[in-house]
Amino acid sequence: MDVYCPTCAGQRDTDEFHEVAAERGTCYEVVAAAFRSTGCEALGMGKCKPSRETRGRAMAISALYDLLGDDMDGAAAMIEDFDFLDF
């Protein structure tokens, strides 16, 4: 399932969260929570920055994560539903 970075709006697969969790000896939930708050940095990809083109989309994604908390599946579904919006 695809989710998106709340900082740069970059697309990520949730399988990456499981891989990072296994590498770090932690669990999916911990990595997902870190991703929701820090974005790509939580996956070891360095600090990301939004471009002018993705700033609005990243803000909307961040707001969805705030609203839905740890429901990554729900957030992914809502983002997919609103994919037609041009931020």
C-alpha positions, 0 to 999 in steps of 0.5 A: 500500500502506498502512503505519502510523506507529510513533508515532501509528498513523496510516495512510499510503500508501507513495506519499507516501514516493515523493512526499516523496523526489522533493520532497527529491531523495532516494530512497524507502528514505531516507524509509521509514527516517526514517518507521520511526524518527520517524513522520509527522514524516519526511513533513513532517507535524510531530511526532505524538503517540499518543492513549490509544486508539492507543498500544498499536497504535503500540507494536506497529507500531514493534516490527514495524518493528524486527523487519522492518527495511526490509521495509515490504511485510512490515510492512504485510502483518503489520499487515493480518493483525493488524488484527482485534486491538484494541490 
